[in-house]
Amino acid sequence: MAEPSQMIELLRSRRTIHNFTAEVPPIQLIEEAVEAARWAPNHHHTEPWHFFLLGPNAISRIVNLNASLVAAKKGEEAGEAKRKRWSEVPGWLVVTCDRSDDALRQEEDYAACCCAVQNLSLALWAHGVGVKWTTGDVTRHPELFQLLGVDANRHRSVGILWYGYPAEVPVQKRKPVDEILTAVD
């Protein structure tokens, strides 16, 4: 078991990575991270998450879909800039969550999926692999669900996770604990 101080340092050092090197991390690291993700807390043990590991063809289709969505909103130049940027990302996962007719269970399951994403991110960070979790328009587009072979009536998108070795690690600050912790007697 990890020393508590090591665990705290892993939590504090993890960052959202915006720029990656071209090197693709080994599939074994991704599988290990998904293994860690599935141990996230989830009410009633619903295990509502599903991870889709994307290959080059699927990535290309999503990049093209997103570029067309951006171009429709912001113009061709913006669409092409987005296509170039997204094409440089070395690794891709899409995460979905089972839908529920029960609003409370839906909320709890989505929260569980967010915990699973955090587990996955920390497991990868422990091996020097960074993640960026994106939730833009393309993550809710019907074509994305078709590409994954997923029924959008039964699953909702949690987001796209880009992963790879960081080209740079951003510096970040957080509010002090006394600004976010209130003791109630």
VOBA-1610 file (N, C-alpha, C; in pm, whole numbers, padded with zeros to 5 digits, always signed):
BEGIN
Met+00084-00117+00000Met+00000+00000+00000Met+00089+00124+00000Ala+00046+00227-00073Ala+00124+00351-00081Ala+00125+00423+00053Glu+00234+00489+00078Glu+00243+00573+00197Glu+00142+00687+00184Pro+00078+00725+00293Pro-00019+00836+00284Pro+00040+00962+00220Ser+00163+00994+00254Ser+00224+01115+00198Ser+00241+01103+00046Gln+00269+00982-00003Gln+00281+00961-00148Gln+00146+00980-00217Met+00042+00929-00152Met-00092+00942-00209Met-00134+01088-00214Ile-00109+01161-00107Ile-00144+01304-00103Ile-00066+01379-00210Glu+00062+01346-00227Glu+00143+01413-00329Glu+00091+01382-00470Leu+00047+01259-00494Leu-00011+01223-00624Leu-00136+01307-00650Leu-00222+01320-00550Leu-00344+01400-00564Leu-00311+01547-00592Arg-00214+01600-00519Arg-00178+01742-00534Arg-00106+01771-00665Ser-00032+01676-00715Ser+00050+01702-00834Ser-00024+01680-00966Arg-00135+01606-00963Arg-00208+01577-01086Arg-00260+01706-01149Arg-00244+01717-01279Arg-00288+01834-01353Arg-00361+01791-01478Thr-00449+01878-01525Thr-00506+01862-01658Thr-00396+01897-01758Ile-00371+01807-01850Ile-00264+01829-01947Ile-00327+01875-02079His-00277+01987-02129His-00330+02044-02253His-00242+02011-02372Asn-00114+01990-02348Asn-00020+01963-02457Asn+00057+01835-02427Phe+00057+01747-02526Phe+00119+01616-02510Phe+00235+01599-02606Thr+00327+01509-02572Thr+00427+01466-02669Thr+00356+01372-02766Ala+00424+01333-02873Ala+00362+01245-02974Ala+00358+01099-02931Glu+00435+01063-02828Glu+00445+00923-02785Glu+00312+00873-02726Val+00266+00759-02774Val+00143+00699-02724Val+00178+00604-02609Pro+00115+00622-02492Pro+00144+00532-02380Pro+00103+00388-02413Pro+00169+00292-02351Pro+00137+00151-02376Pro-00007+00117-02335Ile-00070+00031-02411Ile-00207-00011-02385Ile-00221-00072-02245Gln-00115-00137-02197Gln-00121-00198-02064Gln-00146-00093-01956Leu-00089+00027-01972Leu-00113+00134-01874Leu-00259+00178-01878Ile-00316+00183-01997Ile-00455+00225-02011Ile-00547+00120-01947Glu-00518-00006-01975Glu-00599-00114-01916Glu-00588-00113-01763Glu-00469-00088-01712Glu-00448-00080-01567Glu-00527+00037-01509Ala-00530+00149-01580Ala-00604+00266-01533Ala-00755+00241-01535Val-00804+00170-01636Val-00947+00136-01640Val-00979+00039-01526Glu-00886-00050-01497Glu-00903-00141-01382Glu-00919-00059-01254Ala-00837+00044-01237Ala-00848+00130-01118Ala-00978+00210-01121Ala-01018+00253-01239Ala-01140+00334-01253Ala-01262+00258-01205Arg-01268+00130-01234Arg-01389+00054-01203Arg-01409+00031-01053Trp-01313+00072-00971Trp-01325+00060-00826Trp-01375+00190-00762Ala-01422+00281-00844Ala-01479+00405-00791Ala-01604+00374-00711Pro-01632+00456-00610Pro-01755+00433-00534Pro-01876+00453-00624Asn-01977+00365-00607Asn-02101+00381-00683Asn-02216+00321-00604His-02315+00406-00582His-02431+00371-00500His-02502+00250-00559His-02535+00156-00476His-02603+00032-00516His-02519-00053-00612His-02390-00027-00619His-02299-00103-00704His-02350-00114-00847Thr-02395-00002-00901Thr-02450-00001-01036Thr-02343-00012-01145Glu-02221+00028-01114Glu-02111+00028-01213Glu-02161+00082-01347Pro-02202+00210-01350Pro-02270+00266-01467Pro-02179+00311-01580Trp-02050+00295-01567Trp-01953+00350-01663Trp-01920+00251-01773His-01879+00309-01885His-01822+00228-01993His-01714+00312-02060Phe-01603+00247-02090Phe-01488+00315-02150Phe-01468+00262-02292Phe-01450+00353-02385Phe-01426+00318-02524Phe-01285+00365-02561Leu-01198+00270-02588Leu-01061+00300-02629Leu-01062+00318-02781Leu-01031+00437-02827Leu-01045+00470-02968Leu-00917+00445-03046Gly-00934+00386-03163Gly-00825+00366-03257Gly-00819+00481-03357Pro-00723+00477-03447Pro-00701+00589-03540Pro-00822+00626-03625Asn-00897+00527-03673Asn-01013+00558-03758Asn-01122+00627-03679Ala-01150+00577-03560Ala-01253+00640-03475Ala-01210+00782-03437Ile-01084+00798-03402Ile-01033+00931-03366Ile-01050+01026-03483Ser-01014+00982-03602Ser-01025+01066-03721Ser-01169+01109-03745Arg-01262+01018-03727Arg-01403+01053-03749Arg-01451+01156-03645Ile-01406+01141-03520Ile-01446+01237-03417Ile-01379+01372-03443Val-01254+01371-03482Val-01184+01496-03514Val-01258+01568-03627Asn-01297+01495-03731Asn-01369+01556-03843Asn-01506+01608-03801Leu-01577+01531-03720Leu-01707+01574-03670Leu-01693+01703-03590Asn-01597+01705-03498Asn-01578+01824-03416Asn-01537+01944-03500Ala-01447+01923-03596Ala-01403+02033-03682Ala-01523+02092-03758Ser-01614+02006-03803Ser-01731+02058-03876Ser-01826+02132-03781Leu-01840+02086-03657Leu-01924+02156-03560Leu-01865+02294-03528Val-01735+02299-03509Val-01668+02427-03479Val-01677+02520-03599Ala-01656+02468-03719Ala-01662+02550-03840Ala-01802+02609-03858Ala-01905+02532-03827Ala-02042+02581-03841Ala-02070+02696-03744Lys-02008+02695-03628Lys-02029+02800-03527Lys-01935+02919-03544Lys-01808+02888-03577Lys-01705+02992-03571Lys-01631+03016-03702Gly-01664+02940-03806Gly-01599+02959-03935Gly-01497+02851-03966Glu-01466+02842-04096Glu-01375+02737-04145Glu-01236+02743-04081Glu-01184+02861-04062Glu-01050+02874-04004Glu-01045+02815-03863Ala-01147+02844-03784Ala-01154+02790-03648Ala-01170+02638-03652Gly-01249+02588-03746Gly-01267+02444-03761Gly-01137+02374-03797Glu-01061+02434-03887Glu-00933+02374-03927Glu-00830+02381-03814Ala-00832+02489-03737Ala-00741+02499-03621Ala-00774+02390-03520Lys-00904+02366-03498Lys-00946+02261-03404Lys-00908+02123-03458Arg-00924+02103-03589Arg-00885+01975-03649Arg-00736+01948-03627Lys-00654+02049-03649Lys-00509+02033-03631Lys-00477+02000-03485Arg-00535+02076-03394Arg-00508+02058-03250Arg-00551+01919-03205Trp-00670+01877-03239Trp-00721+01748-03194Trp-00648+01633-03260Ser-00599+01653-03380Ser-00526+01545-03450Ser-00392+01515-03385Glu-00344+01606-03303Glu-00214+01588-03238Glu-00223+01511-03106Val-00342+01484-03058Val-00360+01416-02929Val-00328+01267-02946Pro-00236+01213-02865Pro-00191+01075-02887Pro-00289+00965-02849Gly-00367+00982-02742Gly-00456+00875-02697Gly-00593+00927-02661Trp-00695+00844-02690Trp-00834+00887-02669Trp-00916+00777-02603Leu-00995+00816-02505Leu-01100+00732-02447Leu-01229+00814-02447Val-01341+00748-02468Val-01470+00811-02445Val-01534+00738-02329Val-01593+00813-02238Val-01658+00755-02121Val-01808+00785-02129Thr-01889+00680-02110Thr-02033+00698-02104Thr-02085+00647-01971Cys-02208+00688-01942Cys-02276+00650-01818Cys-02414+00596-01853Asp-02452+00487-01789Asp-02587+00435-01810Asp-02689+00540-01767Arg-02796+00552-01844Arg-02906+00640-01807Arg-03002+00565-01715Ser-03076+00641-01637Ser-03176+00583-01548Ser-03302+00667-01556Asp-03417+00604-01542Asp-03543+00677-01536Asp-03559+00747-01401Asp-03483+00701-01303Asp-03487+00760-01170Asp-03387+00876-01165Ala-03436+00999-01146Ala-03350+01118-01150Ala-03239+01114-01046Leu-03271+01067-00925Leu-03168+01060-00821Leu-03061+00959-00858Arg-03104+00841-00905Arg-03006+00740-00946Arg-02921+00792-01061Gln-02982+00865-01155Gln-02906+00922-01268Gln-02796+01014-01217Glu-02831+01097-01119Glu-02733+01189-01061Glu-02623+01113-00989Glu-02661+01013-00910Glu-02562+00932-00838Glu-02471+00856-00934Asp-02529+00803-01040Asp-02448+00728-01137Asp-02351+00819-01211Tyr-02396+00940-01246Tyr-02305+01033-01313Tyr-02190+01072-01219Ala-02224+01095-01092Ala-02119+01126-00993Ala-02021+01010-00982Ala-02071+00888-00984Ala-01984+00770-00978Ala-01891+00766-01099Cys-01944+00799-01216Cys-01861+00801-01337Cys-01752+00907-01327Cys-01786+01021-01267Cys-01685+01125-01246Cys-01575+01075-01152Cys-01614+01000-01049Cys-01515+00940-00960Cys-01428+00841-01036Ala-01488+00765-01126Ala-01412+00669-01206Ala-01311+00741-01294Val-01350+00853-01351Val-01257+00932-01434Val-01141+00981-01348Gln-01170+01024-01225Gln-01062+01068-01136Gln-00969+00952-01103Asn-01025+00835-01073Asn-00940+00718-01047Asn-00849+00690-01165Leu-00907+00691-01286Leu-00830+00664-01406Leu-00719+00769-01423Ser-00755+00894-01403Ser-00657+01002-01418Ser-00541+00988-01320Leu-00572+00954-01196Leu-00467+00937-01096Leu-00381+00815-01125Ala-00444+00706-01170Ala-00367+00586-01204Ala-00270+00615-01317Leu-00313+00689-01416Leu-00223+00725-01527Leu-00115+00823-01481Trp-00155+00921-01399Trp-00059+01021-01351Trp+00054+00956-01271Ala+00021+00849-01199Ala+00124+00777-01123Ala+00232+00720-01214His+00200+00704-01343His+00296+00653-01442His+00346+00763-01535Gly+00318+00889-01499Gly+00366+01001-01580Gly+00282+01030-01702Val+00160+00977-01707Val+00070+00999-01819Val-00038+01097-01774Gly-00056+01204-01851Gly-00155+01304-01818Gly-00285+01284-01894Val-00389+01349-01845Val-00523+01338-01903Val-00585+01476-01914Lys-00662+01495-02021Lys-00751+01610-02031Lys-00891+01557-02055Trp-00985+01600-01973Trp-01124+01558-01981Trp-01200+01670-02051Thr-01255+01641-02168Thr-01327+01743-02243Thr-01474+01705-02257Thr-01561+01806-02249Thr-01705+01782-02252Thr-01775+01875-02351Gly-01708+01910-02458Gly-01765+02001-02557Gly-01883+01941-02633Asp-01936+02020-02726Asp-02056+01982-02802Asp-02044+01845-02867Val-01928+01811-02917Val-01912+01683-02987Val-01941+01565-02895Thr-01922+01581-02766Thr-01944+01469-02673Thr-02092+01435-02656Arg-02179+01525-02699Arg-02323+01500-02689Arg-02387+01484-02827His-02307+01490-02930His-02361+01484-03067His-02406+01342-03101Pro-02523+01327-03164Pro-02573+01193-03200Pro-02473+01110-03282Glu-02394+01175-03367Glu-02296+01101-03448Glu-02190+01033-03363Leu-02155+01094-03250Leu-02057+01031-03161Leu-02113+00898-03109Phe-02238+00900-03068Phe-02301+00777-03017Phe-02310+00672-03127Gln-02343+00714-03248Gln-02348+00620-03361Gln-02211+00559-03385Leu-02108+00642-03381Leu-01971+00595-03403Leu-01931+00490-03300Leu-01977+00508-03176Leu-01944+00415-03068Leu-02036+00293-03066Gly-02146+00301-03142Gly-02244+00192-03139Gly-02323+00193-03009Val-02352+00313-02958Val-02417+00330-02829Val-02554+00395-02849Asp-02653+00346-02779Asp-02787+00402-02782Asp-02791+00523-02688Ala-02806+00643-02744Ala-02806+00765-02664Ala-02926+00772-02570Asn-03027+00691-02592Asn-03140+00686-02500Asn-03107+00604-02375Arg-03005+00520-02385Arg-02967+00434-02272Arg-02836+00476-02206His-02758+00561-02273His-02628+00604-02222His-02613+00753-02244Arg-02545+00817-02151Arg-02511+00958-02169Arg-02360+00972-02171Ser-02314+01076-02234Ser-02170+01100-02241Ser-02121+01161-02111Val-02008+01112-02065Val-01937+01173-01953Val-01827+01263-02010Gly-01774+01224-02124Gly-01675+01306-02192Gly-01573+01227-02267Ile-01486+01300-02333Ile-01371+01244-02402Ile-01250+01267-02313Leu-01171+01163-02295Leu-01046+01176-02219Leu-00930+01163-02316Trp-00852+01269-02326Trp-00729+01264-02403Trp-00619+01225-02305Tyr-00527+01142-02350Tyr-00418+01104-02261Tyr-00288+01093-02339Gly-00179+01112-02265Gly-00046+01102-02322Gly+00057+01157-02225Tyr+00181+01156-02271Tyr+00288+01209-02188Tyr+00289+01361-02201Pro+00295+01432-02089Pro+00286+01578-02093Pro+00405+01642-02165Ala+00376+01736-02254Ala+00480+01819-02313Ala+00516+01929-02213Glu+00420+01964-02129Glu+00441+02060-02021Glu+00336+02033-01914Val+00370+02065-01791Val+00277+02046-01679Val+00244+02185-01624Pro+00117+02222-01633Pro+00079+02355-01586Pro+00099+02371-01434Val+00128+02492-01393Val+00135+02527-01252Val-00004+02572-01211Gln-00043+02534-01091Gln-00177+02567-01048Gln-00180+02603-00900Lys-00277+02683-00861Lys-00298+02717-00720Lys-00441+02682-00684Arg-00464+02661-00558Arg-00598+02636-00506Arg-00625+02732-00390Lys-00754+02750-00363Lys-00792+02830-00247Lys-00739+02763-00121Pro-00706+02842-00018Pro-00664+02782+00110Pro-00781+02706+00174Val-00749+02607+00253Val-00849+02523+00318Val-00946+02607+00400Asp-00895+02711+00469Asp-00985+02790+00554Asp-01091+02866+00475Glu-01076+02876+00343Glu-01178+02941+00259Glu-01284+02841+00212Ile-01256+02713+00222Ile-01353+02614+00169Ile-01403+02516+00273Leu-01349+02521+00394Leu-01391+02430+00501Leu-01462+02509+00610Thr-01586+02471+00637Thr-01664+02534+00742Thr-01700+02428+00844Ala-01663+02451+00968Ala-01699+02359+01077Ala-01837+02398+01128Val-01924+02300+01137Val-02059+02321+01186Val-02079+02237+01309Asp-02117+02300+01420Asp-02135+02228+01547Asp-02280+02198+01572
//
